Structures are given as structure tokens and as C-alpha cells.
Amino acid sequence: MVKNSKNKPYDLEERTFQFAKNVRLFIKTLEKTIANIEDSKQIIRSSGSVGANYIEANEAFSKKDFAYRVKICRKEAKESVYWLRLIHESNELPNDELVRELIQESTELKKIFSAIVEKSK
């Protein structure tokens, strides 16, 4: 697999898969409080939805359908940032750097999808 200088896959399907996987691995480390359980459900959904919708975008029937699916990817990436920030700021995390990396990755994915939306106009 080809990776860029930050050791991230160039293949966006693989990159979004790795993001969702890493979120799930992070969630396993959280204390099992009511808030964390509920927030975990939300971040698991939104992080997985980023990649799933990108796969659907690549199978789009039209340019308009493609743009719509990529906008959903962007929306889910933004939502992922929200849930990760909420978890980060409401917990004392021993793996603080990991959640910061996940927030950064979600932000980068959001920017990538924004650029794709702009170029597809």
C-alpha cells in the first residue's frame, strides 16, 4: 500500500477504514460510564459512516449522486470531531495523544471531502 509522508494511506477507502478501526480500538480503552457508553455509540456510528458513504460515493450513478455521498462523508467526519472532542474533554484519558490524533484525522478527512465537493461542482 502506498502511503504519504505522514504514513497515511493515499487510498481514501483504506484511510477511512483505518480511521473507523482506530476509533473502535480507542473506545475499548474508555471507562464504562453512562456518558461514555452513549457517546461511544455515536462516535462508532459516525466514524464508520465516513468510510461506508465514501464507498457508496465511488459507486455513484451520477456526478450529482457522487457529490451528495461525499457531502455525507464530510458531515459524518464533522460529527466524528464533535463526539471525539466531547469524549476527550469529559474524561481524564491516559491515552490523551491517541484521541488528539483521532480528532486530527477526522479534521483532515473533513477537509479532504470538502475539497472533493468543491472540485465536483
C-alpha positions in Angstrom: 0.0 0.0 0.0 1.3 3.4 -1.0 1.5 5.9 1.9 2.2 9.6 2.1 4.9 11.3 4.2 2.8 11.1 7.4 2.5 7.4 6.8 -1.2 7.7 6.0 -2.7 5.7 3.1 -3.3 7.5 -0.2 -6.3 5.2 -0.8 -9.2 7.1 0.8 -11.2 3.9 1.3 -8.4 2.4 3.3 -7.8 5.6 5.2 -11.4 5.9 6.2 -11.4 2.2 7.2 -8.3 2.7 9.4 -9.9 5.8 11.0 -13.1 3.8 11.9 -10.9 0.9 13.2 -8.8 3.2 15.3 -11.8 4.8 16.8 -13.1 1.4 17.8 -9.8 0.5 19.4 -9.8 3.8 21.3 -13.4 3.3 22.6 -12.3 0.0 24.1 -10.0 1.9 26.4 -12.7 4.2 27.9 -14.1 3.8 31.3 -17.6 2.3 31.1 -19.7 5.3 32.4 -23.2 6.0 31.1 -22.0 9.1 29.2 -19.1 7.2 27.6 -21.3 4.3 26.5 -23.7 6.7 24.8 -21.0 8.9 23.3 -19.2 5.7 22.1 -22.3 4.6 20.2 -22.4 7.9 18.5 -18.7 8.1 17.5 -18.8 4.5 16.3 -21.7 5.3 14.0 -20.3 8.5 12.6 -16.7 7.2 12.2 -17.9 4.1 10.3 -20.3 6.1 8.2 -17.5 8.2 6.8 -16.0 5.2 5.0 -19.2 3.5 4.2 -20.5 6.6 2.4 -17.3 7.0 0.6 -17.6 3.5 -0.8 -21.1 4.4 -1.9 -19.8 7.6 -3.5 -17.4 5.6 -5.6 -20.3 3.5 -6.8 -22.5 6.6 -7.6 -24.8 6.6 -10.6 -24.2 10.2 -11.4 -22.0 13.2 -10.6 -24.8 14.6 -8.5 -25.1 11.4 -6.6 -21.3 11.3 -6.0 -21.3 14.9 -4.7 -24.3 14.1 -2.4 -22.5 11.0 -0.9 -19.2 12.9 -0.4 -21.2 15.7 1.4 -22.5 13.0 3.8 -18.9 11.8 4.3 -17.9 15.4 5.2 -20.9 15.7 7.6 -20.0 12.4 9.3 -16.4 13.5 9.7 -17.5 16.7 11.3 -19.8 14.8 13.6 -16.9 12.5 14.5 -14.8 15.5 15.5 -17.7 16.6 17.8 -18.0 13.3 19.6 -14.3 12.8 19.9 -13.9 16.3 21.4 -16.7 15.6 23.8 -15.2 12.3 25.0 -11.8 14.0 25.2 -12.9 17.0 27.3 -15.2 15.0 29.6 -12.7 12.3 30.6 -9.2 12.1 32.1 -7.6 10.0 29.5 -4.4 8.1 30.0 -4.1 8.0 26.1 -4.7 11.7 25.5 -2.4 11.7 22.5 -4.4 9.0 20.8 -7.7 10.9 20.9 -5.9 14.1 19.7 -4.6 12.1 16.7 -8.2 10.8 16.0 -9.5 14.4 16.2 -6.8 15.5 13.8 -7.5 12.6 11.4 -11.2 13.3 11.4 -10.5 17.0 10.7 -8.2 16.1 7.8 -10.8 13.8 6.3 -13.4 16.6 6.6 -11.1 18.9 4.7 -10.4 16.3 2.0 -14.1 15.7 1.5 -14.7 19.5 1.4 -12.1 19.8 -1.4 -13.7 16.9 -3.3 -17.1 18.6 -3.0 -15.7 21.8 -4.4 -13.9 20.1 -7.3 -17.0 18.1 -8.2 -19.1 21.3 -8.8 
